[in-house]
Amino acid sequence: MPVRFITCLAAAAAFATCAAHAQDLPFNGPRIGAEVSYEDFGSGTDGATVAALAGWDFAVGKGWVIGATGRYALVGVDGSETTQTPAGLFQTADVSIRDNWGLAARVGHVVGDNVLIFGEAGYEGLRVNAVRTLRAAACVPPNGCQISREDFSFNEDLWTLGVGAEWALTGNLRLRGQYTYGDSKAFDRNRLSLGVAWQF
């Protein structure tokens, strides 16, 4: 039997073995889900968020998985802080994070039969609604307490890095936990999230 023919058979067998193993992995195919998170943007702006997720995973053999995830926050973070100026006026900063969406790619490895450990990198865009109000200690007509109101709202871009674990509870149901760090020109953001997903 020619050496070339034997080499081709061996390569075909190896490919078939990897493909079969990839099909056996539970983390393979499209998925949709939701997550709840705690996010900290610093400067007293932190809180809970709720987001919808959608993605697609590809089992590439020998326990490795690559995938992509899209995320949109349905509920954002709100924060408010009031301080007193040296002149005795009250200054209130109201901040809310809205229109937060993102895309990320991930690479993971299956541990045992049903746990995926993964790393993730991506991009997020969001709207920071920021308003500063200055009020007097005593309310005087006709303007009442408010002296001035300034809007400092802006759009922000973040590059993100994350690590997490996903557990296949059944053939389709996934439970996941993740930490994600976001870096932008205006702030650093830390996010801890727990979520569920359904993989088709």
PASEBA-1860 file (N, C-alpha, C; in nm, 3 decimals):
! residues 200
1> MPVRFITC> 0.087/-0.120/0.000/0.000/0.000/0.000/0.090/0.124/0.000 ~ 0.072/0.217/-0.092/0.159/0.333/-0.099/0.153/0.416/0.029 ~ 0.267/0.478/0.062/0.276/0.561/0.183/0.181/0.679/0.175 ~ 0.166/0.734/0.056/0.078/0.850/0.038/-0.067/0.814/0.071 ~ -0.111/0.697/0.031/-0.247/0.652/0.057/-0.268/0.632/0.207 ~ -0.168/0.573/0.274/-0.177/0.550/0.420/-0.185/0.684/0.494 ~ -0.105/0.781/0.449/-0.107/0.914/0.511/-0.243/0.979/0.496 ~ -0.304/0.966/0.378/-0.437/1.023/0.356/-0.541/0.958/0.445
9> LAAAAAFA> -0.533/0.825/0.463/-0.627/0.755/0.551/-0.613/0.801/0.695 ~ -0.488/0.816/0.740/-0.464/0.860/0.878/-0.519/1.001/0.901 ~ -0.497/1.090/0.805/-0.548/1.227/0.818/-0.700/1.229/0.821 ~ -0.763/1.148/0.736/-0.909/1.142/0.734/-0.965/1.088/0.865 ~ -0.898/0.988/0.921/-0.942/0.930/1.048/-0.930/1.032/1.162 ~ -0.819/1.107/1.162/-0.800/1.208/1.266/-0.906/1.317/1.255 ~ -0.937/1.361/1.134/-1.038/1.463/1.113/-1.176/1.414/1.159 ~ -1.207/1.290/1.126/-1.337/1.232/1.165/-1.348/1.221/1.317
17> TCAAHAQD> -1.237/1.186/1.384/-1.237/1.174/1.529/-1.262/1.309/1.594 ~ -1.191/1.415/1.545/-1.209/1.549/1.600/-1.350/1.600/1.576 ~ -1.403/1.575/1.457/-1.539/1.621/1.425/-1.643/1.553/1.513 ~ -1.624/1.424/1.536/-1.718/1.351/1.621/-1.712/1.403/1.764 ~ -1.588/1.430/1.813/-1.575/1.481/1.949/-1.638/1.620/1.961 ~ -1.620/1.703/1.856/-1.680/1.837/1.858/-1.831/1.829/1.866 ~ -1.891/1.734/1.795/-2.036/1.718/1.798/-2.084/1.675/1.936 ~ -1.998/1.602/2.012/-2.037/1.555/2.144/-2.035/1.666/2.248
25> LPFNGPRI> -1.957/1.774/2.226/-1.949/1.881/2.324/-2.083/1.953/2.335 ~ -2.127/1.987/2.460/-2.255/2.054/2.476/-2.253/2.200/2.433 ~ -2.135/2.262/2.426/-2.125/2.404/2.393/-2.100/2.420/2.243 ~ -2.208/2.408/2.167/-2.197/2.410/2.022/-2.330/2.454/1.962 ~ -2.330/2.563/1.884/-2.451/2.608/1.821/-2.499/2.743/1.872 ~ -2.613/2.792/1.821/-2.666/2.922/1.862/-2.722/2.917/2.004 ~ -2.725/3.035/2.069/-2.778/3.043/2.206/-2.838/3.180/2.230 ~ -2.939/3.185/2.316/-2.996/3.311/2.363/-3.007/3.302/2.514
33> GAEVSYED> -3.003/3.418/2.582/-3.010/3.414/2.727/-3.028/3.552/2.787 ~ -3.015/3.557/2.920/-3.027/3.682/2.994/-2.934/3.676/3.114 ~ -2.895/3.793/3.164/-2.808/3.797/3.280/-2.842/3.917/3.368 ~ -2.812/3.902/3.497/-2.819/4.014/3.591/-2.676/4.042/3.636 ~ -2.644/4.171/3.654/-2.507/4.209/3.684/-2.502/4.317/3.790 ~ -2.387/4.325/3.856/-2.353/4.441/3.937/-2.240/4.512/3.865 ~ -2.258/4.642/3.838/-2.158/4.720/3.766/-2.112/4.838/3.850 ~ -1.982/4.864/3.849/-1.924/4.976/3.923/-1.843/5.061/3.826
41> FGSGTDGA> -1.889/5.186/3.805/-1.821/5.279/3.717/-1.732/5.376/3.794 ~ -1.725/5.362/3.926/-1.648/5.455/4.008/-1.726/5.582/4.036 ~ -1.673/5.665/4.127/-1.733/5.795/4.162/-1.878/5.781/4.207 ~ -1.910/5.672/4.276/-2.044/5.654/4.329/-2.148/5.609/4.230 ~ -2.108/5.579/4.108/-2.203/5.532/4.006/-2.191/5.381/3.994 ~ -2.284/5.311/4.053/-2.285/5.166/4.049/-2.428/5.117/4.068 ~ -2.448/4.988/4.041/-2.581/4.933/4.058/-2.603/4.809/3.975 ~ -2.729/4.765/3.972/-2.765/4.641/3.904/-2.811/4.670/3.761
49> TVAALAGW> -2.784/4.575/3.673/-2.831/4.583/3.534/-2.893/4.449/3.496 ~ -2.978/4.452/3.395/-3.036/4.332/3.336/-3.011/4.341/3.186 ~ -2.960/4.234/3.126/-2.924/4.238/2.984/-2.971/4.112/2.913 ~ -2.998/4.127/2.782/-3.030/4.015/2.694/-2.904/3.977/2.617 ~ -2.884/3.846/2.594/-2.765/3.795/2.526/-2.805/3.707/2.408 ~ -2.721/3.707/2.306/-2.738/3.614/2.194/-2.600/3.584/2.139 ~ -2.579/3.459/2.100/-2.447/3.424/2.049/-2.446/3.293/1.975 ~ -2.325/3.253/1.935/-2.307/3.129/1.861/-2.172/3.070/1.900
57> DFAVGKGW> -2.171/2.942/1.934/-2.048/2.872/1.971/-2.015/2.766/1.867 ~ -1.885/2.742/1.851/-1.836/2.640/1.759/-1.737/2.550/1.833 ~ -1.773/2.422/1.848/-1.681/2.325/1.907/-1.580/2.286/1.800 ~ -1.452/2.307/1.830/-1.348/2.286/1.728/-1.261/2.165/1.757 ~ -1.304/2.078/1.846/-1.231/1.955/1.873/-1.136/1.964/1.991 ~ -1.109/1.848/2.052/-1.019/1.837/2.167/-1.060/1.929/2.282 ~ -1.191/1.950/2.297/-1.244/2.027/2.409/-1.243/2.177/2.393 ~ -1.199/2.228/2.278/-1.192/2.373/2.259/-1.319/2.426/2.193
65> VIGATGRY> -1.357/2.548/2.237/-1.477/2.614/2.186/-1.443/2.759/2.155 ~ -1.486/2.807/2.038/-1.477/2.949/2.006/-1.618/2.999/1.981 ~ -1.641/3.128/2.007/-1.776/3.180/1.989/-1.780/3.331/1.988 ~ -1.899/3.384/1.963/-1.924/3.528/1.963/-2.053/3.555/2.039 ~ -2.058/3.671/2.108/-2.174/3.707/2.189/-2.211/3.852/2.167 ~ -2.342/3.878/2.152/-2.395/4.014/2.149/-2.473/4.039/2.277 ~ -2.468/4.162/2.328/-2.530/4.195/2.456/-2.598/4.331/2.447 ~ -2.719/4.341/2.506/-2.787/4.470/2.516/-2.851/4.482/2.654
73> ALVGVDGS> -2.819/4.590/2.724/-2.870/4.611/2.859/-3.013/4.663/2.854 ~ -3.105/4.590/2.913/-3.245/4.631/2.920/-3.268/4.728/3.035 ~ -3.189/4.715/3.142/-3.196/4.803/3.259/-3.054/4.849/3.288 ~ -3.034/4.981/3.299/-2.900/5.036/3.321/-2.877/5.083/3.462 ~ -2.757/5.136/3.486/-2.716/5.184/3.617/-2.757/5.329/3.634 ~ -2.804/5.363/3.756/-2.837/5.500/3.791/-2.761/5.537/3.918 ~ -2.712/5.661/3.922/-2.641/5.708/4.041/-2.667/5.855/4.066 ~ -2.664/5.895/4.194/-2.686/6.035/4.230/-2.603/6.067/4.354
81> ETTQTPAG> -2.538/6.182/4.352/-2.456/6.223/4.466/-2.474/6.372/4.489 ~ -2.498/6.411/4.614/-2.516/6.551/4.651/-2.405/6.593/4.747 ~ -2.340/6.703/4.715/-2.234/6.758/4.801/-2.262/6.906/4.825 ~ -2.200/6.961/4.929/-2.216/7.102/4.961/-2.089/7.178/4.925 ~ -2.105/7.286/4.854/-1.990/7.366/4.812/-1.945/7.456/4.928 ~ -1.822/7.510/4.919/-1.775/7.603/5.024/-1.866/7.724/5.043 ~ -1.940/7.760/4.937/-2.031/7.875/4.946/-2.165/7.838/5.011 ~ -2.182/7.712/5.049/-2.305/7.670/5.114/-2.414/7.625/5.019
89> LFQTADVS> -2.383/7.614/4.891/-2.480/7.566/4.793/-2.476/7.413/4.786 ~ -2.586/7.353/4.742/-2.594/7.208/4.727/-2.580/7.170/4.579 ~ -2.483/7.085/4.549/-2.455/7.042/4.413/-2.490/6.894/4.399 ~ -2.579/6.863/4.305/-2.623/6.725/4.283/-2.582/6.679/4.144 ~ -2.517/6.565/4.139/-2.480/6.504/4.011/-2.564/6.378/3.991 ~ -2.644/6.377/3.886/-2.727/6.261/3.851/-2.669/6.196/3.726 ~ -2.641/6.064/3.736/-2.580/5.992/3.625/-2.661/5.866/3.597 ~ -2.687/5.838/3.469/-2.752/5.713/3.430/-2.683/5.659/3.305
97> IRDNWGLA> -2.668/5.527/3.300/-2.604/5.459/3.187/-2.714/5.397/3.102 ~ -2.721/5.437/2.975/-2.828/5.389/2.886/-2.769/5.347/2.750 ~ -2.851/5.276/2.673/-2.812/5.230/2.538/-2.679/5.156/2.540 ~ -2.665/5.067/2.637/-2.541/4.990/2.653/-2.551/4.860/2.572 ~ -2.468/4.849/2.467/-2.467/4.729/2.384/-2.322/4.689/2.360 ~ -2.301/4.563/2.326/-2.165/4.517/2.305/-2.155/4.392/2.220 ~ -2.036/4.369/2.167/-2.001/4.249/2.092/-1.870/4.195/2.146 ~ -1.860/4.064/2.160/-1.738/4.004/2.214/-1.713/3.868/2.151
105> ARVGHVVG> -1.586/3.832/2.144/-1.545/3.698/2.099/-1.486/3.624/2.217 ~ -1.506/3.493/2.221/-1.454/3.416/2.333/-1.388/3.287/2.286 ~ -1.294/3.241/2.369/-1.227/3.114/2.349/-1.232/3.039/2.481 ~ -1.273/2.912/2.477/-1.285/2.837/2.601/-1.245/2.692/2.586 ~ -1.233/2.627/2.701/-1.198/2.485/2.703/-1.293/2.413/2.798 ~ -1.341/2.298/2.755/-1.436/2.220/2.835/-1.360/2.138/2.939 ~ -1.401/2.153/3.065/-1.342/2.079/3.176/-1.442/1.971/3.217 ~ -1.398/1.846/3.220/-1.492/1.738/3.246/-1.584/1.724/3.126
113> DNVLIFGE> -1.712/1.701/3.152/-1.807/1.684/3.042/-1.896/1.805/3.020 ~ -1.910/1.894/3.121/-2.015/1.996/3.108/-1.979/2.133/3.163 ~ -1.852/2.166/3.184/-1.812/2.297/3.233/-1.716/2.361/3.133 ~ -1.750/2.482/3.088/-1.667/2.556/2.994/-1.600/2.672/3.068 ~ -1.468/2.675/3.069/-1.391/2.787/3.121/-1.349/2.872/3.001 ~ -1.376/3.003/3.005/-1.350/3.083/2.884/-1.293/3.221/2.918 ~ -1.226/3.278/2.818/-1.183/3.417/2.820/-1.251/3.490/2.707 ~ -1.273/3.620/2.727/-1.353/3.696/2.631/-1.293/3.834/2.611
121> AGYEGLRV> -1.298/3.886/2.489/-1.254/4.022/2.459/-1.354/4.085/2.364 ~ -1.381/4.214/2.382/-1.480/4.277/2.296/-1.484/4.427/2.306 ~ -1.595/4.481/2.259/-1.618/4.626/2.253/-1.761/4.654/2.301 ~ -1.779/4.765/2.374/-1.912/4.808/2.415/-1.929/4.958/2.390 ~ -2.049/4.997/2.353/-2.086/5.137/2.341/-2.198/5.168/2.437 ~ -2.199/5.290/2.491/-2.304/5.327/2.585/-2.324/5.478/2.586 ~ -2.436/5.519/2.643/-2.470/5.659/2.660/-2.467/5.693/2.808 ~ -2.387/5.793/2.844/-2.381/5.841/2.982/-2.462/5.969/2.991
129> NAVRTLRA> -2.577/5.961/3.059/-2.659/6.079/3.083/-2.616/6.141/3.216 ~ -2.557/6.260/3.212/-2.503/6.323/3.333/-2.553/6.467/3.342 ~ -2.616/6.499/3.455/-2.671/6.632/3.477/-2.625/6.681/3.615 ~ -2.577/6.807/3.620/-2.535/6.866/3.747/-2.629/6.983/3.779 ~ -2.687/6.976/3.899/-2.781/7.079/3.942/-2.726/7.150/4.065 ~ -2.734/7.282/4.065/-2.688/7.363/4.179/-2.810/7.425/4.245 ~ -2.822/7.407/4.377/-2.938/7.457/4.450/-2.893/7.539/4.570 ~ -2.977/7.633/4.605/-2.951/7.715/4.724/-3.000/7.644/4.848
137> AACVPPNG> -2.939/7.675/4.959/-2.981/7.614/5.086/-3.121/7.660/5.124 ~ -3.154/7.783/5.090/-3.287/7.837/5.119/-3.357/7.867/4.986 ~ -3.484/7.829/4.977/-3.559/7.849/4.853/-3.614/7.991/4.848 ~ -3.582/8.061/4.737/-3.624/8.200/4.723/-3.702/8.215/4.591 ~ -3.825/8.271/4.595/-3.899/8.293/4.470/-3.824/8.392/4.380 ~ -3.841/8.389/4.246/-3.937/8.301/4.176/-3.876/8.169/4.130 ~ -3.746/8.150/4.145/-3.680/8.029/4.093/-3.676/7.914/4.192 ~ -3.722/7.937/4.311/-3.716/7.831/4.412/-3.573/7.805/4.456
145> CQISREDF> -3.539/7.677/4.476/-3.405/7.641/4.522/-3.304/7.634/4.409 ~ -3.349/7.598/4.288/-3.255/7.572/4.179/-3.191/7.700/4.127 ~ -3.058/7.694/4.117/-2.983/7.807/4.063/-2.940/7.781/3.920 ~ -2.888/7.661/3.893/-2.844/7.628/3.758/-2.856/7.478/3.734 ~ -2.861/7.443/3.606/-2.868/7.303/3.565/-2.784/7.286/3.439 ~ -2.684/7.197/3.443/-2.593/7.176/3.331/-2.596/7.029/3.289 ~ -2.602/7.007/3.159/-2.605/6.872/3.103/-2.467/6.838/3.046 ~ -2.405/6.730/3.100/-2.273/6.686/3.056/-2.280/6.548/2.990
153> SFNEDLWT> -2.391/6.514/2.929/-2.410/6.381/2.871/-2.315/6.357/2.753 ~ -2.275/6.231/2.736/-2.184/6.197/2.627/-2.195/6.049/2.594 ~ -2.146/6.012/2.476/-2.136/5.872/2.436/-1.997/5.821/2.468 ~ -1.986/5.693/2.504/-1.857/5.638/2.544/-1.833/5.501/2.480 ~ -1.706/5.474/2.448/-1.663/5.346/2.393/-1.575/5.275/2.495 ~ -1.597/5.146/2.513/-1.516/5.066/2.605/-1.458/4.945/2.533 ~ -1.333/4.914/2.563/-1.273/4.786/2.526/-1.282/4.697/2.648 ~ -1.323/4.574/2.630/-1.352/4.486/2.743/-1.269/4.358/2.740
161> LGVGAEWA> -1.240/4.308/2.859/-1.176/4.178/2.879/-1.251/4.106/2.990 ~ -1.277/3.977/2.972/-1.352/3.904/3.073/-1.308/3.760/3.085 ~ -1.341/3.701/3.199/-1.319/3.558/3.223/-1.447/3.504/3.286 ~ -1.476/3.376/3.258/-1.598/3.321/3.313/-1.603/3.170/3.302 ~ -1.713/3.116/3.353/-1.738/2.972/3.347/-1.884/2.950/3.313 ~ -1.910/2.846/3.235/-2.045/2.812/3.193/-2.070/2.664/3.220 ~ -2.183/2.634/3.278/-2.215/2.497/3.319/-2.336/2.449/3.240 ~ -2.321/2.336/3.173/-2.432/2.276/3.098/-2.516/2.194/3.195
169> LTGNLRLR> -2.630/2.251/3.238/-2.717/2.181/3.333/-2.789/2.066/3.266 ~ -2.831/2.088/3.139/-2.897/1.984/3.060/-2.838/1.991/2.919 ~ -2.900/1.922/2.826/-2.853/1.928/2.689/-2.863/2.065/2.627 ~ -2.954/2.151/2.681/-2.973/2.284/2.623/-2.955/2.399/2.722 ~ -2.979/2.375/2.851/-2.978/2.483/2.950/-2.838/2.508/3.005 ~ -2.797/2.637/3.005/-2.666/2.676/3.052/-2.678/2.776/3.167 ~ -2.590/2.762/3.266/-2.577/2.858/3.376/-2.437/2.915/3.369 ~ -2.423/3.048/3.379/-2.292/3.109/3.361/-2.264/3.218/3.463
177> GQYTYGDS> -2.136/3.238/3.492/-2.090/3.347/3.575/-1.970/3.410/3.509 ~ -1.954/3.543/3.521/-1.848/3.610/3.448/-1.806/3.739/3.517 ~ -1.676/3.770/3.507/-1.624/3.901/3.546/-1.574/3.969/3.419 ~ -1.612/4.097/3.401/-1.570/4.172/3.282/-1.517/4.309/3.323 ~ -1.400/4.342/3.273/-1.340/4.474/3.296/-1.353/4.558/3.170 ~ -1.396/4.683/3.185/-1.409/4.773/3.071/-1.325/4.898/3.091 ~ -1.255/4.939/2.986/-1.167/5.054/2.995/-1.206/5.157/2.889 ~ -1.222/5.283/2.931/-1.254/5.391/2.837/-1.177/5.516/2.878
185> KAFDRNRL> -1.194/5.623/2.801/-1.127/5.748/2.832/-1.180/5.812/2.959 ~ -1.309/5.790/2.989/-1.372/5.857/3.102/-1.365/5.778/3.232 ~ -1.363/5.646/3.225/-1.370/5.566/3.348/-1.328/5.423/3.323 ~ -1.309/5.349/3.433/-1.293/5.204/3.430/-1.421/5.143/3.487 ~ -1.464/5.034/3.428/-1.586/4.969/3.477/-1.557/4.824/3.514 ~ -1.613/4.781/3.627/-1.604/4.642/3.671/-1.744/4.583/3.675 ~ -1.759/4.463/3.617/-1.890/4.399/3.612/-1.881/4.254/3.658 ~ -1.970/4.215/3.749/-1.988/4.076/3.790/-2.128/4.034/3.747
193> SLGVAWQF> -2.140/3.923/3.675/-2.270/3.886/3.620/-2.298/3.737/3.639 ~ -2.427/3.706/3.650/-2.479/3.571/3.653/-2.588/3.561/3.547 ~ -2.587/3.452/3.470/-2.686/3.443/3.364/-2.726/3.301/3.332 ~ -2.831/3.291/3.251/-2.878/3.163/3.199/-2.891/3.176/3.048 ~ -2.874/3.065/2.979/-2.885/3.064/2.832/-2.944/2.932/2.786 ~ -3.006/2.938/2.671/-3.062/2.818/2.607/-2.986/2.798/2.476 ~ -2.918/2.685/2.463/-2.840/2.656/2.343/-2.916/2.558/2.255 ~ -2.931/2.593/2.130/-3.012/2.512/2.038/-2.927/2.403/1.971
END
